[in-house]
Amino acid sequence: MLSILIFAIVLGVGADALIGLIGSRRNIGFGWAFILSLLFTPLVGLIAVLLSERLPEGAEPKYGILGFSFGCLGTAFVILIITALLLGLAMLFVPVV
């Protein structure tokens, strides 16, 4: 039961991050799109992003400090997941006494 809850939370935050990435190419920016979809629902965040105007051609995406922080946390989680997978794989070959 706990694994289903954890999976749902990870899936929800992943959907919020995708909506934030879509929002980074619009005036709303990554941070506001991510926070709106996190506080309400991903559908509300997506509607807010789609109602926002697109950035002019050639403009840099708006990630802000929240996008930078999210990127750092995402990198840390990827490193932790790879480490856990490698340790789990190593445990298959090490005999347990």
LOSEFI-567494 format. One record per residue: residue in one letter; residue number from 1; x, y, z of N, C-alpha, C, O in turn. Coordinates in pm, whole numbers, plus 32768, in hexadecimal, padded with zeros to 4 digits. Layout:
N
+------+-----+------+------+------+------+------+------+------+------+------+------+------+------+
| type | seq |  n.u |  n.v |  n.w | ca.u | ca.v | ca.w |  c.u |  c.v |  c.w |  o.u |  o.v |  o.w |
+------+-----+------+------+------+------+------+------+------+------+------+------+------+------+
|    A | NUM |    X |    Y |    Z |    X |    Y |    Z |    X |    Y |    Z |    X |    Y |    Z |
...
+------+-----+------+------+------+------+------+------+------+------+------+------+------+------+
This chain:
97
+------+-----+------+------+------+------+------+------+------+------+------+------+------+------+
| type | seq |  n.u |  n.v |  n.w | ca.u | ca.v | ca.w |  c.u |  c.v |  c.w |  o.u |  o.v |  o.w |
+------+-----+------+------+------+------+------+------+------+------+------+------+------+------+
|    M |   1 | 8052 | 7F88 | 8000 | 8000 | 8000 | 8000 | 8057 | 807F | 8000 | 8039 | 80E1 | 7FBC |
|    L |   2 | 80C2 | 8079 | 804F | 811B | 80EC | 8055 | 8162 | 8103 | 7FD0 | 8179 | 8175 | 7FA9 |
|    S |   3 | 8184 | 8097 | 7F8B | 81C7 | 80A6 | 7F0A | 816C | 80E7 | 7EA3 | 819C | 8132 | 7E4D |
|    I |   4 | 80EB | 80CD | 7EAA | 808C | 810D | 7E4D | 8084 | 81A2 | 7E69 | 807E | 81F3 | 7E0C |
|    L |   5 | 8085 | 81C7 | 7EE8 | 8081 | 8255 | 7F0E | 80FF | 829C | 7EDF | 80F8 | 830B | 7EAA |
|    I |   6 | 8172 | 825F | 7EF4 | 81F0 | 829B | 7EC8 | 81F2 | 82A9 | 7E31 | 821D | 8310 | 7DFD |
|    F |   7 | 81C3 | 8243 | 7DE9 | 81BD | 8249 | 7D57 | 8162 | 82BB | 7D29 | 8183 | 8303 | 7CCB |
|    A |   8 | 80F0 | 82CC | 7D6A | 8092 | 8337 | 7D45 | 80D0 | 83C0 | 7D5D | 80BE | 841C | 7D0D |
|    I |   9 | 8118 | 83D0 | 7DCA | 8158 | 8450 | 7DE8 | 81C4 | 846F | 7D81 | 81CD | 84DF | 7D4F |
|    V |  10 | 8217 | 840B | 7D62 | 8281 | 841F | 7CFF | 8246 | 843E | 7C76 | 8278 | 8495 | 7C2E |
|    L |  11 | 81DB | 83F8 | 7C51 | 8199 | 8412 | 7BD1 | 815E | 849E | 7BCD | 8167 | 84E3 | 7B67 |
|    G |  12 | 8120 | 84C9 | 7C3B | 80E6 | 8550 | 7C40 | 814F | 85BD | 7C36 | 813C | 861E | 7BEC |
|    V |  13 | 81BD | 85AE | 7C7F | 8228 | 8612 | 7C78 | 8269 | 8611 | 7BEE | 8291 | 867A | 7BBC |
|    G |  14 | 8273 | 859B | 7BB0 | 82A7 | 8595 | 7B28 | 824F | 85DF | 7AC5 | 8280 | 8624 | 7A6C |
|    A |  15 | 81CB | 85CF | 7AD4 | 816D | 8617 | 7A7C | 8178 | 86AE | 7A95 | 8172 | 86FC | 7A36 |
|    D |  16 | 8188 | 86D6 | 7B12 | 8199 | 8763 | 7B31 | 8219 | 879B | 7AF4 | 821B | 880D | 7AC5 |
|    A |  17 | 8283 | 874B | 7AF5 | 8302 | 8777 | 7ABA | 82F4 | 8786 | 7A23 | 832B | 87E5 | 79E9 |
|    L |  18 | 82AD | 872B | 79E2 | 8297 | 8737 | 7951 | 8249 | 87B5 | 7930 | 8267 | 87FA | 78CE |
|    I |  19 | 81E6 | 87D3 | 7980 | 8198 | 884E | 796A | 81EF | 88C8 | 7983 | 81E2 | 892D | 793E |
|    G |  20 | 8248 | 88BF | 79E4 | 82A7 | 892B | 79FC | 8303 | 8941 | 7985 | 8322 | 89B3 | 7962 |
|    L |  21 | 832F | 88D4 | 7948 | 8385 | 88E1 | 78D2 | 833A | 891F | 785D | 8374 | 896D | 7812 |
|    I |  22 | 82BB | 88FD | 784D | 826A | 893D | 77E5 | 825C | 89D2 | 7804 | 8263 | 8A26 | 77AA |
|    G |  23 | 8248 | 89F2 | 7884 | 8239 | 8A7E | 78AD | 82B7 | 8AD0 | 78A1 | 82B0 | 8B4B | 789B |
|    S |  24 | 832C | 8A8E | 789C | 83A9 | 8AD9 | 7891 | 83B6 | 8B1F | 780A | 8402 | 8B7E | 77FC |
|    R |  25 | 836D | 8AF1 | 77A6 | 836D | 8B30 | 7722 | 82FD | 8B97 | 7713 | 82E5 | 8BCA | 76A5 |
|    R |  26 | 82BB | 8BB6 | 7781 | 824F | 8C18 | 777F | 8268 | 8C81 | 77EA | 82C4 | 8C73 | 783A |
|    N |  27 | 8216 | 8CE9 | 77EC | 8229 | 8D57 | 784B | 8218 | 8D2C | 78DC | 8250 | 8D6C | 7936 |
|    I |  28 | 81CE | 8CC3 | 78F5 | 81B7 | 8C97 | 797F | 8237 | 8C62 | 79BE | 8249 | 8C70 | 7A37 |
|    G |  29 | 8290 | 8C27 | 7971 | 830E | 8BF4 | 79A5 | 82FF | 8B6B | 79E7 | 8291 | 8B3D | 7A02 |
|    F |  30 | 8371 | 8B2C | 79FF | 8372 | 8AA7 | 7A3B | 833A | 8AA9 | 7AC9 | 82E6 | 8A58 | 7AED |
|    G |  31 | 836B | 8B08 | 7B1A | 8349 | 8B0B | 7BA8 | 82B4 | 8B18 | 7BC2 | 827B | 8ACA | 7C0F |
|    W |  32 | 8274 | 8B7A | 7B83 | 81E4 | 8B8D | 7B9A | 8193 | 8B18 | 7B65 | 8131 | 8AEF | 7BA4 |
|    A |  33 | 81B9 | 8AE3 | 7AF2 | 8170 | 8A71 | 7ABB | 817D | 89F8 | 7B16 | 811B | 89B1 | 7B2E |
|    F |  34 | 81F5 | 89E0 | 7B4A | 820C | 896F | 7BA4 | 81BE | 8980 | 7C25 | 817E | 8922 | 7C54 |
|    I |  35 | 81C3 | 89F7 | 7C5F | 817D | 8A0E | 7CDE | 80E7 | 8A04 | 7CCD | 80A3 | 89C9 | 7D21 |
|    L |  36 | 80B1 | 8A3D | 7C62 | 8020 | 8A33 | 7C4A | 7FF3 | 89A3 | 7C3A | 7F8E | 897A | 7C73 |
|    S |  37 | 803F | 8956 | 7BED | 8016 | 88CB | 7BD9 | 802F | 8876 | 7C55 | 7FED | 8811 | 7C68 |
|    L |  38 | 808D | 889E | 7CA9 | 80A6 | 8856 | 7D25 | 803B | 8875 | 7D8E | 800D | 881B | 7DD5 |
|    L |  39 | 8013 | 88F4 | 7D97 | 7FB0 | 891B | 7DFB | 7F23 | 88F0 | 7DD7 | 7ED6 | 88C6 | 7E2E |
|    F |  40 | 7F00 | 88F9 | 7D58 | 7E79 | 88D4 | 7D2F | 7E7B | 884A | 7CEF | 7E7D | 87E6 | 7D37 |
|    T |  41 | 7E7A | 8842 | 7C6E | 7E89 | 87C2 | 7C28 | 7EDA | 87DC | 7BAA | 7EE4 | 884F | 7B7E |
|    P |  42 | 7F13 | 8774 | 7B70 | 7F5B | 878A | 7AF1 | 7F00 | 87C3 | 7A83 | 7F30 | 880B | 7A2C |
|    L |  43 | 7E80 | 87A4 | 7A87 | 7E24 | 87D9 | 7A23 | 7E17 | 8871 | 7A30 | 7E17 | 88B7 | 79CB |
|    V |  44 | 7E0B | 88A3 | 7AAA | 7E02 | 8934 | 7AC0 | 7E84 | 8977 | 7A94 | 7E81 | 89E1 | 7A56 |
|    G |  45 | 7EF6 | 893A | 7AB5 | 7F77 | 8971 | 7A8A | 7F83 | 8974 | 79F3 | 7FB6 | 89D4 | 79BA |
|    L |  46 | 7F55 | 8909 | 79B1 | 7F5B | 8905 | 791E | 7F02 | 896F | 78E0 | 7F29 | 89AD | 787D |
|    I |  47 | 7E8C | 8984 | 7917 | 7E33 | 89EC | 78E3 | 7E73 | 8A75 | 78F3 | 7E6D | 8AC7 | 7898 |
|    A |  48 | 7EB1 | 8A8E | 7967 | 7EF3 | 8B0F | 797E | 7F67 | 8B23 | 791C | 7F7C | 8B91 | 78EA |
|    V |  49 | 7FB1 | 8AB9 | 7902 | 8022 | 8AC2 | 78A4 | 7FEF | 8ADE | 7818 | 8027 | 8B32 | 77D1 |
|    L |  50 | 7F86 | 8A98 | 77EF | 7F53 | 8AAA | 7767 | 7F11 | 8B33 | 7753 | 7F0C | 8B65 | 76E3 |
|    L |  51 | 7EDF | 8B6F | 77C0 | 7EA6 | 8BF5 | 77B6 | 7F11 | 8C62 | 77B4 | 7EF6 | 8CD3 | 778B |
|    S |  52 | 7F88 | 8C41 | 77E1 | 7FF6 | 8CA0 | 77E2 | 802D | 8CB3 | 7753 | 8028 | 8C57 | 7701 |
|    E |  53 | 8060 | 8D2A | 7738 | 8097 | 8D46 | 76B3 | 811F | 8D05 | 76A3 | 8168 | 8CF2 | 7704 |
|    R |  54 | 8140 | 8CE2 | 7626 | 81C4 | 8CA8 | 7609 | 822E | 8D14 | 7611 | 8213 | 8D8A | 75FD |
|    L |  55 | 82A8 | 8CE9 | 7630 | 8319 | 8D45 | 762E | 833A | 8D69 | 759E | 8321 | 8D19 | 7543 |
|    P |  56 | 8372 | 8DDF | 7587 | 839A | 8E03 | 74FE | 8403 | 8DA2 | 74C9 | 844C | 8D63 | 7516 |
|    E |  57 | 8409 | 8D95 | 7446 | 8467 | 8D39 | 7405 | 84F7 | 8D60 | 7429 | 851C | 8DD5 | 741F |
|    G |  58 | 8545 | 8D00 | 7453 | 85D0 | 8D18 | 7476 | 85E6 | 8D3D | 7507 | 8659 | 8D4C | 7532 |
|    A |  59 | 857C | 8D4C | 7555 | 858A | 8D6E | 75E2 | 85B2 | 8CF2 | 7632 | 858F | 8C82 | 7610 |
|    E |  60 | 85FC | 8D0A | 769D | 8627 | 8C9D | 76F4 | 85B0 | 8C6A | 7746 | 855B | 8CB9 | 776F |
|    P |  61 | 85AB | 8BE7 | 775F | 8540 | 8BB2 | 77B6 | 854B | 8BEC | 7842 | 85B8 | 8C0D | 7870 |
|    K |  62 | 84D8 | 8BF7 | 7886 | 84D3 | 8C2D | 790D | 84D1 | 8BBA | 7971 | 8467 | 8B81 | 798D |
|    Y |  63 | 8545 | 8B99 | 79A7 | 854A | 8B30 | 7A0C | 854B | 8B6A | 7A99 | 850C | 8B32 | 7AF2 |
|    G |  64 | 8591 | 8BD6 | 7AAE | 8596 | 8C15 | 7B31 | 85DF | 8BBE | 7B98 | 8617 | 8B56 | 7B76 |
|    I |  65 | 85DD | 8BEA | 7C14 | 8622 | 8BA3 | 7C7E | 85DF | 8B1E | 7C9D | 8622 | 8ABE | 7CC3 |
|    L |  66 | 855C | 8B17 | 7C8D | 8515 | 8A99 | 7CA7 | 853D | 8A30 | 7C41 | 854F | 89BB | 7C65 |
|    G |  67 | 854C | 8A56 | 7BC5 | 8577 | 89F8 | 7B5F | 8605 | 89C7 | 7B76 | 8622 | 8951 | 7B62 |
|    F |  68 | 865D | 8A22 | 7BA1 | 86E6 | 89FB | 7BC0 | 86E9 | 899A | 7C36 | 8730 | 8936 | 7C34 |
|    S |  69 | 869B | 89B9 | 7C9E | 8696 | 8962 | 7D14 | 865C | 88DA | 7CF0 | 868E | 8873 | 7D1E |
|    F |  70 | 85F4 | 88DA | 7C9F | 85B6 | 885C | 7C76 | 8618 | 8809 | 7C23 | 861C | 878E | 7C31 |
|    G |  71 | 8665 | 884A | 7BCF | 86C9 | 8803 | 7B80 | 8736 | 87C6 | 7BD7 | 8762 | 8756 | 7BBE |
|    C |  72 | 8761 | 8810 | 7C3D | 87C6 | 87DA | 7C9A | 878F | 8764 | 7CE8 | 87D4 | 86FF | 7CF7 |
|    L |  73 | 8714 | 8770 | 7D19 | 86D7 | 8701 | 7D63 | 86C2 | 8688 | 7D09 | 86D7 | 8617 | 7D33 |
|    G |  74 | 8699 | 86A0 | 7C8D | 8686 | 8632 | 7C2F | 8709 | 85E9 | 7C14 | 870C | 856E | 7C0C |
|    T |  75 | 8775 | 8635 | 7C06 | 87F8 | 85F7 | 7BF0 | 8821 | 85A5 | 7C6A | 8856 | 8536 | 7C5B |
|    A |  76 | 8809 | 85D9 | 7CE2 | 882A | 858F | 7D5C | 87DA | 850E | 7D65 | 880F | 84A6 | 7D8B |
|    F |  77 | 8758 | 8514 | 7D43 | 8705 | 849B | 7D48 | 8732 | 8434 | 7CE0 | 8730 | 83BC | 7CFD |
|    V |  78 | 8759 | 8460 | 7C6B | 878A | 8403 | 7C05 | 8809 | 83BD | 7C37 | 8819 | 8345 | 7C25 |
|    I |  79 | 8863 | 8409 | 7C76 | 88DD | 83CD | 7CAC | 88BB | 8368 | 7D1A | 88F6 | 82FD | 7D1F |
|    L |  80 | 885C | 838B | 7D72 | 8833 | 832E | 7DDC | 87F3 | 82B0 | 7DA3 | 880D | 8242 | 7DD5 |
|    I |  81 | 87A2 | 82BE | 7D3D | 8760 | 8249 | 7D02 | 87C7 | 81EE | 7CBF | 87C0 | 8174 | 7CCD |
|    I |  82 | 8825 | 8228 | 7C76 | 888D | 81D7 | 7C35 | 88E2 | 8190 | 7C9D | 8905 | 811C | 7C8C |
|    T |  83 | 8903 | 81D7 | 7D0B | 8951 | 8199 | 7D76 | 8904 | 8125 | 7DB4 | 893E | 80BB | 7DCD |
|    A |  84 | 8883 | 8138 | 7DCE | 8832 | 80CD | 7E09 | 8828 | 8055 | 7DAA | 882D | 7FE2 | 7DD7 |
|    L |  85 | 8819 | 806F | 7D2A | 8813 | 8001 | 7CC9 | 8897 | 7FB5 | 7CC2 | 8898 | 7F3A | 7CBC |
|    L |  86 | 8905 | 7FFD | 7CC4 | 8987 | 7FBA | 7CC0 | 89A0 | 7F6A | 7D3F | 89D7 | 7EFC | 7D39 |
|    L |  87 | 8979 | 7FA0 | 7DB2 | 8988 | 7F55 | 7E30 | 892E | 7EDA | 7E31 | 8956 | 7E70 | 7E60 |
|    G |  88 | 88B5 | 7EE8 | 7DFD | 885B | 7E75 | 7DF5 | 8892 | 7E0A | 7D99 | 8887 | 7D93 | 7DB5 |
|    L |  89 | 88CC | 7E34 | 7D2A | 8908 | 7DD6 | 7CCD | 8981 | 7D91 | 7D0C | 8996 | 7D1A | 7CF7 |
|    A |  90 | 89D0 | 7DDB | 7D59 | 8A44 | 7DA1 | 7D9B | 8A19 | 7D3B | 7E05 | 8A5D | 7CD8 | 7E1A |
|    M |  91 | 89A7 | 7D54 | 7E46 | 8977 | 7CF7 | 7EAC | 894C | 7C72 | 7E70 | 8949 | 7C0D | 7EB6 |
|    L |  92 | 892B | 7C71 | 7DEF | 8909 | 7BF3 | 7DAE | 8980 | 7B96 | 7DA3 | 8970 | 7B1C | 7DA5 |
|    F |  93 | 89F7 | 7BCF | 7D96 | 8A6F | 7B7F | 7D81 | 8ABE | 7B64 | 7E00 | 8B18 | 7B11 | 7E01 |
|    V |  94 | 8A9D | 7BAB | 7E6C | 8AE3 | 7B97 | 7EEB | 8A94 | 7B30 | 7F3B | 8A1D | 7B42 | 7F53 |
|    P |  95 | 8AD5 | 7AC4 | 7F66 | 8A8C | 7A60 | 7FB6 | 8A6A | 7A95 | 8041 | 8ABB | 7AD7 | 8080 |
|    V |  96 | 89F1 | 7A77 | 806F | 89C5 | 7AA1 | 80F3 | 89E6 | 7A33 | 8156 | 89C3 | 79BF | 813F |
|    V |  97 | 8A28 | 7A56 | 81C2 | 8A51 | 79F2 | 8225 | 89EA | 79E6 | 8293 | 89FC | 7997 | 82EF |
+------+-----+------+------+------+------+------+------+------+------+------+------+------+------+
